[in-house]
Amino acid sequence: MNEDDATDQSNKEARDNLLRDYNSILRESAVLTTFSGILFGFLLNISINFSAEGNIVERVILAVALFSITVAISLFIMPVIYHHVQYPYKSLEKFKIRSHRFLLFGIVPSMITLYLGLELALDRIIGEFSFFIAAVPLGLVYLFFRMRK
C-alpha cells in the first residue's frame, strides 16, 4: 500500500465520519419536528373544535400551547434550514454547536406545550387541581434527569 492509497483511505474515513455527524444531527431534528408536528395538529384540532362554552382560562391555555409548540417546531427545523443555507460548511463544530442550541432551546417550549396540553385534558376530569397534577410528569422527568449521574 503506497502513500496515495493511505491518504485516499484516510480522506474517505474522514468524509464518512463527517457525513455520519451531519446525518445524526439532521435525524434528531427530523424526529423532534415530527413529534412537535403531531402535537401541533392535535392542539390545532382542539382549537378548531373548541366549544363556545369553554371559559377564558382554557382559551388562553390553548392559545399559549399553540404558540409554544409553533416556536418549538421552528427551532427544531432550524438545523435543516441552517444546513441548506450554510452548506458547504467551513466548520463542522460550528454547525454542531448551533444545531445543538436550536434543538436544546426547542425542548423548553415543547415541554411547556406538553404541560399545558395535559392540564387542558385533566381540567375536565379533575378541575382546578389539574395545574398541579399536570406538573407531576414533568417534575419526575426533571428529577430523573438530575439523578442520572
Contacts in CASP RR format, 6 or more apart in sequence:
PFRMAT RR
TARGET T0000
AUTHOR 0000-0000-0000
METHOD contacts of the structure
MODEL  1
MNEDDATDQSNKEARDNLLRDYNSILRESAVLTTFSGILFGFLLNISINF
SAEGNIVERVILAVALFSITVAISLFIMPVIYHHVQYPYKSLEKFKIRSH
RFLLFGIVPSMITLYLGLELALDRIIGEFSFFIAAVPLGLVYLFFRMRK
18 92 0 8 1.000
21 92 0 8 1.000
21 96 0 8 1.000
22 83 0 8 1.000
22 92 0 8 1.000
22 95 0 8 1.000
25 79 0 8 1.000
25 95 0 8 1.000
25 96 0 8 1.000
25 99 0 8 1.000
25 100 0 8 1.000
26 79 0 8 1.000
26 80 0 8 1.000
26 83 0 8 1.000
28 79 0 8 1.000
28 103 0 8 1.000
29 76 0 8 1.000
29 77 0 8 1.000
29 78 0 8 1.000
29 79 0 8 1.000
29 80 0 8 1.000
29 99 0 8 1.000
29 102 0 8 1.000
29 103 0 8 1.000
30 80 0 8 1.000
32 72 0 8 1.000
32 76 0 8 1.000
32 103 0 8 1.000
32 106 0 8 1.000
32 110 0 8 1.000
33 73 0 8 1.000
33 76 0 8 1.000
33 77 0 8 1.000
33 80 0 8 1.000
35 110 0 8 1.000
36 69 0 8 1.000
36 72 0 8 1.000
36 73 0 8 1.000
36 76 0 8 1.000
36 110 0 8 1.000
37 69 0 8 1.000
37 73 0 8 1.000
39 69 0 8 1.000
39 110 0 8 1.000
39 113 0 8 1.000
39 114 0 8 1.000
40 66 0 8 1.000
40 69 0 8 1.000
40 70 0 8 1.000
40 73 0 8 1.000
43 62 0 8 1.000
43 65 0 8 1.000
43 66 0 8 1.000
43 69 0 8 1.000
43 113 0 8 1.000
43 117 0 8 1.000
44 66 0 8 1.000
46 62 0 8 1.000
46 120 0 8 1.000
47 62 0 8 1.000
47 63 0 8 1.000
47 66 0 8 1.000
50 58 0 8 1.000
50 59 0 8 1.000
50 62 0 8 1.000
58 120 0 8 1.000
58 123 0 8 1.000
61 116 0 8 1.000
61 117 0 8 1.000
61 119 0 8 1.000
61 120 0 8 1.000
62 116 0 8 1.000
62 120 0 8 1.000
64 112 0 8 1.000
64 116 0 8 1.000
65 112 0 8 1.000
65 113 0 8 1.000
65 116 0 8 1.000
65 117 0 8 1.000
65 120 0 8 1.000
68 109 0 8 1.000
68 110 0 8 1.000
68 112 0 8 1.000
68 113 0 8 1.000
68 116 0 8 1.000
69 109 0 8 1.000
69 110 0 8 1.000
69 113 0 8 1.000
71 106 0 8 1.000
71 109 0 8 1.000
72 106 0 8 1.000
72 107 0 8 1.000
72 108 0 8 1.000
72 109 0 8 1.000
72 110 0 8 1.000
72 113 0 8 1.000
75 102 0 8 1.000
75 103 0 8 1.000
75 105 0 8 1.000
75 106 0 8 1.000
75 109 0 8 1.000
76 102 0 8 1.000
76 103 0 8 1.000
76 106 0 8 1.000
78 99 0 8 1.000
78 102 0 8 1.000
79 98 0 8 1.000
79 99 0 8 1.000
79 102 0 8 1.000
79 103 0 8 1.000
82 95 0 8 1.000
82 98 0 8 1.000
82 99 0 8 1.000
82 102 0 8 1.000
83 95 0 8 1.000
86 95 0 8 1.000
89 95 0 8 1.000
111 138 0 8 1.000
114 137 0 8 1.000
114 138 0 8 1.000
115 134 0 8 1.000
115 135 0 8 1.000
115 138 0 8 1.000
116 134 0 8 1.000
117 134 0 8 1.000
118 134 0 8 1.000
118 137 0 8 1.000
119 130 0 8 1.000
119 131 0 8 1.000
119 134 0 8 1.000
122 130 0 8 1.000
122 133 0 8 1.000
122 134 0 8 1.000
123 130 0 8 1.000
126 133 0 8 1.000
END
